[in-house]
Amino acid sequence: MASSDQAIARLLLKDEVERFLFAEAELLDDRQYEEWLALLDDDIRYWMPMRRNVKFGELEREFTREGQDINWFDEGKDTLMRR
């Protein structure tokens, strides 16, 4: 019985997450940026490393390192709002 309760809880959570992601995508598609920004937590950090071509066997060097190398984005809610 407990496993079926867990499965139902998992499905309900999955449905909730999917609904949120679809609603978020719709806000962005409709260019409702202020409404989208309101969904974000104030301490959000949007960070994306750069990917490099590396020699075989040097996979640890493939992505730039946080705080040490250049990156595509390193922003908080304030900079996302200004953009």
Phi, psi and omega in degrees: 000318182297323181293325177290325175296320178293320179295318178295316179299320178296316179295320178295319178295316178302315179298317180297316179295316179299316179299318178298312182297320177295318178296320178297315179297322179295319176301315180292318178300323181273006179058036176266068190292323180296319178294321178295316179298327179296337178286337186280143175289149183298334182260023179298147174229123182252101184233133180222120180287164173267150179256137181241153170280127181230162177292154176305134179092358180246040184299334179295344179263359186298319181251142177294155186263140179298129177078356182238329184236174176290155179217167178286314182221146169205085189229158173246186183297322180301312181288328174295322178294320180290328180287000000 
